[in-house]
Amino acid sequence: MSDVSDFIREDVPPSGPGCLDCEKIGSWWLHLRRCALCGHVGCCDDSLHKHATAHAHASGHRVMQSFEPGEDWFWDFDTETAFEGPLLAPPRSHPTSQTTPGPADRVPADWQEQLARNA
């Protein structure tokens, strides 16, 4: 088994301010997570598409960090545990001006019902 530090690169910036995969399909997200190895930003498991988990499974990049303002916890998909880790390259969260859920112009009026159906 590899050490968790093998899956963290402190010098890699995030892929952008929102879920890279939701952006490609014109969708929206609830919360964001950042791959600690390659910087890929994906949506959380409470979002419709669960792109952060999909990225971890497809790439083998097992560690992600919250990409929400004020949150700095990491998650290891291999051990299914949260832990404290190093500071990653900035920015360390999406912009505080970005809505949650977001982006504001794509969030449907019935977003809570959609998430409940998807749970």
FENPE-V538556 format. One line per field, one symbol per residue. ss: DSSP state (2 for helix, 1 for strand, 0 for the rest). psi: psi as a letter, one per 30 degrees, with the letter a starting at -180 (. if undefined). A space follows every 50 residues. Layout:
ss: ???
psi: ???
This chain:
ss: 00022220000000000002222220001001111000001110000000 22222222200011110000000111000011100000000000000000 0102220000222222220
psi: klkeffgkjffkllfafajeeeeeggalldlkkkkfeffkklllfflefh feeeeeeefgjfklkkhkkfkgllkjfefhkllkalklkllgllkffklj llkeffkleheeeeeeff.
